[in-house]
Amino acid sequence: MEHCKTCREPLDNVMERLNRLETILAQKQQSCPDQVFFDNQEFIQVMNISKRTAQAWRDTGIIAYSQIGCKMYYRLTDILALLEKHHKPAKS
């Protein structure tokens, strides 16, 4: 099924904006990882955990977070610090 040009233009505009945002985010991650935040949904997807586990980690202080209203945010640097803290080196 072929889409008409007027239907395709808004989709192209959205894709162009997403591509620009992706480029900006990649640059920001390289230059300022402490300025990159994940919301709770992104965090649980990246860590492959449940909402309940994320809540338990916040409650026990395992992961640092920011809260604005009901939304939770996690700094990339805090996520990386958590992973590094629990890193087990390979046996040689």
Backbone as a printed PyTorch tensor [residue, N CA C, xyz], in Angstrom:
tensor([[[  0.8440,  -1.1870,   0.0000],
         [  0.0000,   0.0000,   0.0000],
         [  0.8880,   1.2490,   0.0000]],

        [[  0.6820,   2.1050,  -0.9530],
         [  1.4970,   3.3040,  -1.1050],
         [  0.8080,   4.4740,  -0.4180]],

        [[  1.5910,   5.2590,   0.3470],
         [  1.0430,   6.4190,   1.0430],
         [  1.1340,   7.6500,   0.1590]],

        [[  0.1620,   8.5390,   0.3100],
         [  0.1950,   9.7740,  -0.4530],
         [  1.2890,  10.6970,   0.0810]],

        [[  1.7080,  11.6430,  -0.7380],
         [  2.8050,  12.5300,  -0.3750],
         [  2.4580,  13.3550,   0.8590]],

        [[  1.2250,  13.8240,   0.9770],
         [  0.8430,  14.6590,   2.1180],
         [  0.8410,  13.8600,   3.4110]],

        [[  0.6060,  12.5590,   3.3410],
         [  0.6650,  11.7060,   4.5290],
         [  2.1060,  11.3980,   4.8920]],

        [[  2.9500,  11.2950,   3.9030],
         [  4.3540,  10.9030,   4.0910],
         [  5.1980,  12.0390,   4.6740]],

        [[  4.8850,  13.2900,   4.3250],
         [  5.6810,  14.4250,   4.7700],
         [  5.7520,  14.5540,   6.2950]],

        [[  4.6270,  14.4560,   7.0280],
         [  4.7380,  14.5490,   8.4960],
         [  5.5970,  13.4280,   9.0840]],

        [[  5.5020,  12.2400,   8.5440],
         [  6.3090,  11.1210,   9.0140],
         [  7.7890,  11.3810,   8.7360]],

        [[  8.0920,  11.9100,   7.5610],
         [  9.4750,  12.2510,   7.2290],
         [ 10.0170,  13.3150,   8.1810]],

        [[  9.1870,  14.3010,   8.5350],
         [  9.6040,  15.3510,   9.4650],
         [  9.9090,  14.7700,  10.8410]],

        [[  9.0820,  13.8580,  11.3010],
         [  9.3040,  13.2180,  12.5950],
         [ 10.5930,  12.4070,  12.5660]],

        [[ 10.8050,  11.6590,  11.4990],
         [ 12.0160,  10.8520,  11.3810],
         [ 13.2540,  11.7450,  11.3510]],

        [[ 13.1690,  12.8570,  10.6700],
         [ 14.3010,  13.7950,  10.6080],
         [ 14.6100,  14.3460,  11.9970]],

        [[ 13.5840,  14.7160,  12.7530],
         [ 13.7860,  15.2240,  14.1160],
         [ 14.3700,  14.1520,  15.0160]],

        [[ 13.8940,  12.9190,  14.8850],
         [ 14.4300,  11.8170,  15.6900],
         [ 15.8970,  11.5650,  15.3700]],

        [[ 16.2470,  11.6270,  14.1210],
         [ 17.6450,  11.4480,  13.7220],
         [ 18.5270,  12.5490,  14.3030]],

        [[ 18.0390,  13.7940,  14.2930],
         [ 18.8030,  14.9020,  14.8810],
         [ 18.9660,  14.7030,  16.3860]],

        [[ 17.8860,  14.2900,  17.0580],
         [ 17.9540,  14.0450,  18.4920],
         [ 18.9200,  12.9110,  18.8200]],

        [[ 18.9080,  11.8860,  18.0000],
         [ 19.8230,  10.7670,  18.2000],
         [ 21.2770,  11.2280,  18.0850]],

        [[ 21.5590,  12.0850,  17.1210],
         [ 22.9120,  12.6170,  16.9380],
         [ 23.3160,  13.4680,  18.1360]],

        [[ 22.4170,  14.3360,  18.5900],
         [ 22.7000,  15.1920,  19.7510],
         [ 22.9430,  14.3390,  20.9840]],

        [[ 22.1150,  13.3220,  21.1990],
         [ 22.2700,  12.4480,  22.3520],
         [ 23.6050,  11.7120,  22.3080]],

        [[ 23.9820,  11.2180,  21.1550],
         [ 25.2650,  10.5150,  21.0250],
         [ 26.4260,  11.4480,  21.3540]],

        [[ 26.3550,  12.6870,  20.8770],
         [ 27.4110,  13.6600,  21.1790],
         [ 27.4400,  13.9750,  22.6690]],

        [[ 26.2720,  14.1290,  23.2700],
         [ 26.1850,  14.4520,  24.6900],
         [ 26.7090,  13.3010,  25.5370]],

        [[ 26.4180,  12.0710,  25.1430],
         [ 26.8960,  10.9090,  25.8840],
         [ 28.4170,  10.8660,  25.8840]],

        [[ 29.0260,  11.2560,  24.7760],
         [ 30.4760,  11.2240,  24.6820],
         [ 31.1110,  12.3490,  25.4850]],

        [[ 30.5110,  13.5330,  25.4400],
         [ 31.1320,  14.6870,  26.0800],
         [ 30.6950,  14.8800,  27.5270]],

        [[ 29.4460,  14.5700,  27.8630],
         [ 28.9180,  14.8210,  29.2100],
         [ 27.9920,  13.6860,  29.6510]],

        [[ 28.5260,  12.4980,  29.9770],
         [ 27.6340,  11.3960,  30.3500],
         [ 26.8150,  11.6820,  31.6070]],

        [[ 27.2860,  12.6170,  32.4610],
         [ 26.5110,  12.9400,  33.6530],
         [ 25.2880,  13.8010,  33.3280]],

        [[ 25.1700,  14.2420,  32.0840],
         [ 24.0150,  15.0260,  31.6560],
         [ 22.9810,  14.1850,  30.9110]],

        [[ 23.2290,  12.8730,  30.7900],
         [ 22.3080,  11.9750,  30.0920],
         [ 21.4640,  11.2440,  31.1300]],

        [[ 20.1580,  11.3490,  30.9880],
         [ 19.2310,  10.7240,  31.9250],
         [ 18.3490,   9.7050,  31.2180]],

        [[ 17.9950,   8.6670,  31.9580],
         [ 17.0320,   7.6740,  31.4990],
         [ 15.8070,   7.7710,  32.3900]],

        [[ 14.6160,   7.6980,  31.8150],
         [ 13.4360,   7.6340,  32.6730],
         [ 13.2910,   6.2000,  33.1850]],

        [[ 12.3170,   5.9610,  34.0530],
         [ 12.1840,   4.6550,  34.6920],
         [ 11.9700,   3.5390,  33.6710]],

        [[ 11.1450,   3.7950,  32.6720],
         [ 10.8630,   2.7690,  31.6620],
         [ 12.1380,   2.4070,  30.8960]],

        [[ 12.9080,   3.4010,  30.5020],
         [ 14.1630,   3.1370,  29.7970],
         [ 15.1390,   2.3870,  30.7010]],

        [[ 15.1990,   2.7950,  31.9690],
         [ 16.0860,   2.1510,  32.9350],
         [ 15.7560,   0.6700,  33.0890]],

        [[ 14.4750,   0.3430,  33.2720],
         [ 14.1280,  -1.0710,  33.4710],
         [ 14.3540,  -1.8840,  32.2020]],

        [[ 14.2230,  -1.2490,  31.0470],
         [ 14.5110,  -1.9590,  29.7960],
         [ 16.0080,  -2.1900,  29.6310]],

        [[ 16.8140,  -1.1720,  29.9150],
         [ 18.2620,  -1.2960,  29.7750],
         [ 18.7960,  -2.3480,  30.7440]],

        [[ 18.3050,  -2.3290,  31.9750],
         [ 18.7950,  -3.2460,  33.0010],
         [ 18.0830,  -4.6040,  32.9690]],

        [[ 17.0190,  -4.7120,  32.1900],
         [ 16.2330,  -5.9450,  32.0860],
         [ 15.7230,  -6.3830,  33.4640]],

        [[ 15.0910,  -5.4290,  34.1640],
         [ 14.5340,  -5.6840,  35.4940],
         [ 13.0630,  -5.2910,  35.5090]],

        [[ 12.3810,  -5.6620,  36.5670],
         [ 10.9770,  -5.3030,  36.7110],
         [ 10.8360,  -3.9400,  37.3870]],

        [[  9.6460,  -3.3610,  37.3250],
         [  9.3750,  -2.1060,  38.0200],
         [  9.5730,  -2.2810,  39.5230]],

        [[  9.1910,  -3.4360,  40.0250],
         [  9.3400,  -3.7210,  41.4520],
         [ 10.8170,  -3.7390,  41.8590]],

        [[ 11.6620,  -4.3220,  41.0290],
         [ 13.0990,  -4.3520,  41.3170],
         [ 13.6730,  -2.9390,  41.2900]],

        [[ 13.2840,  -2.1410,  40.3060],
         [ 13.7560,  -0.7530,  40.2340],
         [ 13.3470,  -0.0010,  41.5060]],

        [[ 12.1190,  -0.2130,  41.9590],
         [ 11.6400,   0.4300,  43.1830],
         [ 12.4610,  -0.0220,  44.3910]],

        [[ 12.7390,  -1.3110,  44.4760],
         [ 13.5310,  -1.8390,  45.5940],
         [ 14.9430,  -1.2540,  45.5700]],

        [[ 15.5370,  -1.1300,  44.3980],
         [ 16.8780,  -0.5600,  44.2870],
         [ 16.8790,   0.9000,  44.7300]],

        [[ 15.8150,   1.6430,  44.3840],
         [ 15.7250,   3.0380,  44.8400],
         [ 15.5440,   3.0890,  46.3530]],

        [[ 14.6520,   2.2550,  46.8700],
         [ 14.3480,   2.2600,  48.3080],
         [ 15.5580,   1.9200,  49.1640]],

        [[ 16.3950,   1.0200,  48.6760],
         [ 17.5560,   0.5770,  49.4570],
         [ 18.8180,   1.3760,  49.1310]],

        [[ 18.7120,   2.3260,  48.2080],
         [ 19.8600,   3.1690,  47.8810],
         [ 20.8670,   2.5100,  46.9600]],

        [[ 20.4760,   1.4470,  46.2890],
         [ 21.3830,   0.7660,  45.3550],
         [ 21.6610,   1.6480,  44.1420]],

        [[ 20.6500,   2.4070,  43.7090],
         [ 20.8040,   3.2920,  42.5550],
         [ 20.3470,   4.6980,  42.9410]],

        [[ 21.1190,   5.6860,  42.5400],
         [ 20.7270,   7.0820,  42.7410],
         [ 19.6850,   7.4440,  41.6850]],

        [[ 18.8140,   8.3810,  42.0280],
         [ 17.7790,   8.7810,  41.0840],
         [ 17.3020,  10.1930,  41.3950]],

        [[ 16.5930,  10.7570,  40.4520],
         [ 15.9150,  12.0380,  40.6360],
         [ 14.4330,  11.7940,  40.4250]],

        [[ 13.6130,  12.5060,  41.1670],
         [ 12.1670,  12.3590,  41.0200],
         [ 11.5540,  13.7270,  40.7930]],

        [[ 10.7490,  13.8130,  39.7580],
         [  9.9730,  15.0130,  39.4730],
         [  8.5250,  14.5580,  39.3700]],

        [[  7.7320,  14.9250,  40.3600],
         [  6.3640,  14.4180,  40.4170],
         [  6.4170,  12.9150,  40.6000]],

        [[  5.7760,  12.2040,  39.7100],
         [  5.7700,  10.7330,  39.7690],
         [  6.8220,  10.1050,  38.8630]],

        [[  7.5540,  10.9410,  38.1220],
         [  8.5490,  10.4130,  37.1760],
         [  9.8970,  10.2580,  37.8530]],

        [[ 10.5490,   9.1250,  37.5710],
         [ 11.8880,   8.8360,  38.0810],
         [ 12.8850,   8.9310,  36.9300]],

        [[ 14.0660,   9.4620,  37.2470],
         [ 15.1290,   9.5900,  36.2650],
         [ 16.4420,   9.1010,  36.8700]],

        [[ 17.2620,   8.4890,  36.0240],
         [ 18.5450,   7.9330,  36.4470],
         [ 19.6250,   8.4830,  35.5360]],

        [[ 20.7290,   8.9600,  36.1250],
         [ 21.8620,   9.4250,  35.3180],
         [ 22.5950,   8.2220,  34.7420]],

        [[ 23.0680,   8.3880,  33.5270],
         [ 23.8700,   7.3420,  32.8950],
         [ 25.0770,   7.0210,  33.7580]],

        [[ 25.7150,   8.0440,  34.3290],
         [ 26.8910,   7.8110,  35.1660],
         [ 26.5530,   6.9840,  36.3990]],

        [[ 25.3530,   7.1530,  36.9600],
         [ 24.9470,   6.3540,  38.1230],
         [ 24.6820,   4.9030,  37.7380]],

        [[ 24.1230,   4.7000,  36.5620],
         [ 23.8900,   3.3360,  36.0790],
         [ 25.2290,   2.6340,  35.8530]],

        [[ 26.1650,   3.3450,  35.2230],
         [ 27.4840,   2.7670,  34.9720],
         [ 28.2160,   2.4850,  36.2830]],

        [[ 28.0720,   3.3750,  37.2740],
         [ 28.7090,   3.1690,  38.5820],
         [ 28.1390,   1.9420,  39.2710]],

        [[ 26.8390,   1.7340,  39.1660],
         [ 26.1940,   0.5500,  39.7450],
         [ 26.7560,  -0.7210,  39.1140]],

        [[ 26.8690,  -0.7230,  37.7990],
         [ 27.4030,  -1.8970,  37.1080],
         [ 28.8590,  -2.1350,  37.4680]],

        [[ 29.6320,  -1.0710,  37.5640],
         [ 31.0460,  -1.2090,  37.9160],
         [ 31.2080,  -1.7190,  39.3460]],

        [[ 30.3900,  -1.2350,  40.2580],
         [ 30.4570,  -1.6480,  41.6570],
         [ 30.2110,  -3.1520,  41.8030]],

        [[ 29.3360,  -3.6830,  40.9670],
         [ 28.9690,  -5.1000,  41.0600],
         [ 29.6870,  -5.9570,  40.0170]],

        [[ 30.7200,  -5.4010,  39.3910],
         [ 31.4860,  -6.1200,  38.3730],
         [ 32.3290,  -7.2210,  39.0290]],

        [[ 32.2390,  -8.3980,  38.4780],
         [ 33.0590,  -9.5300,  38.9160],
         [ 34.0320,  -9.8550,  37.7960]],

        [[ 35.3320,  -9.6810,  38.0270],
         [ 36.3020,  -9.9680,  36.9620],
         [ 36.3420, -11.4600,  36.6290]],

        [[ 36.7030, -11.7350,  35.4040],
         [ 36.8230, -13.1160,  34.9480],
         [ 38.0130, -13.7830,  35.6230]],

        [[ 37.8920, -15.0670,  35.8480],
         [ 39.0210, -15.8240,  36.4140],
         [ 40.0020, -16.1300,  35.2970]],

        [[ 41.2980, -15.9900,  35.5890],
         [ 42.2930, -16.2490,  34.5250],
         [ 42.8060, -17.6560,  34.5760]]])
